[in-house]
Amino acid sequence: MRESHGIRRGLYLRMIQDGKELIAMIKKDKKLFDEMDLIARDEFVRCKCLACGHEQKIPSWLIAEISEMNEECGLDDHFSSACYKCEDGEVVTMDYYNKVKNREQ
């Protein structure tokens, strides 16, 4: 009788350990899923090169980060990036692009 009690106790402890491992796996998977969900829900902003007019969509979080860094460094607070197409121009948001082009007219 004692031997079966020990076996049951061992199985019970193993079930508890398996449950803890399962919970840890679920938490890890949930964290990964939450990160992927943030990426999937990311908004993209239409941007355009001031030199060649090439348009591309850039994640809004990247624009916010670069704009903030520019402002902290005392540079213009608008987003700008080098154009990968013409390698000479500056890619900016459409709002800023329209302001610059309207001033030129």
C-alpha positions in Angstrom: 0.0 0.0 0.0 2.8 2.4 0.8 4.5 1.8 -2.6 1.3 2.9 -4.5 1.0 6.0 -2.2 4.6 6.9 -3.2 3.9 6.4 -6.8 0.8 8.5 -6.7 2.7 11.2 -4.8 5.5 11.1 -7.4 2.9 11.4 -10.3 1.2 14.3 -8.5 4.5 16.1 -8.0 5.3 15.5 -11.7 1.9 16.9 -12.8 2.6 20.0 -10.7 6.0 20.5 -12.3 4.5 19.9 -15.8 1.8 22.5 -15.0 4.5 25.1 -13.9 6.5 24.4 -17.1 3.3 24.8 -19.2 2.5 28.1 -17.5 6.0 29.4 -18.2 5.7 28.4 -21.8 2.4 30.1 -22.2 3.8 33.3 -20.6 6.8 33.2 -23.0 4.5 32.6 -26.0 2.2 35.4 -24.9 5.1 37.9 -24.6 6.3 37.0 -28.1 2.7 37.2 -29.5 2.2 40.6 -27.8 5.5 41.9 -29.5 4.4 40.5 -32.9 1.0 42.1 -32.4 2.6 45.5 -31.8 4.5 45.1 -35.0 1.5 44.0 -37.0 -0.6 47.0 -35.7 2.2 49.5 -36.4 1.1 52.4 -38.5 3.1 53.5 -41.5 3.5 57.1 -42.6 3.8 58.0 -46.3 7.1 59.9 -46.9 8.6 61.4 -50.0 12.1 62.4 -51.1 12.6 66.1 -51.6 15.1 65.6 -54.4 13.7 62.8 -56.6 10.1 62.4 -55.3 10.4 58.7 -54.5 7.7 57.7 -52.0 8.0 55.1 -49.3 6.1 54.1 -46.1 8.0 54.3 -42.8 6.8 53.0 -39.4 5.4 55.7 -37.2 7.5 54.7 -34.2 10.7 55.2 -36.2 9.6 58.7 -37.3 8.8 59.6 -33.7 12.2 58.3 -32.4 14.2 60.1 -35.1 12.2 63.3 -34.6 12.8 63.2 -30.9 16.5 62.6 -31.3 16.7 65.5 -33.8 15.0 67.8 -31.3 17.3 66.7 -28.4 20.3 67.5 -30.6 19.0 70.9 -31.5 18.3 69.9 -35.1 15.0 70.4 -36.9 12.3 68.5 -35.1 11.0 66.9 -38.3 11.8 63.4 -39.5 14.3 63.1 -42.3 16.3 60.2 -43.7 18.6 59.7 -46.6 16.8 58.5 -49.8 18.0 55.0 -50.7 16.9 55.5 -54.3 18.7 58.6 -55.3 21.2 58.6 -52.4 21.3 62.4 -52.6 17.9 63.5 -51.3 16.2 63.7 -48.0 13.1 61.7 -47.3 10.5 63.5 -45.1 6.9 63.1 -44.1 4.3 64.2 -46.7 3.2 67.1 -44.4 6.7 68.5 -44.3 7.2 67.7 -48.0 4.1 69.8 -48.8 5.3 72.7 -46.6 8.7 72.8 -48.3 7.2 72.5 -51.8 4.6 75.2 -51.1 7.3 77.6 -49.9 9.3 77.0 -53.1 6.3 78.1 -55.3 
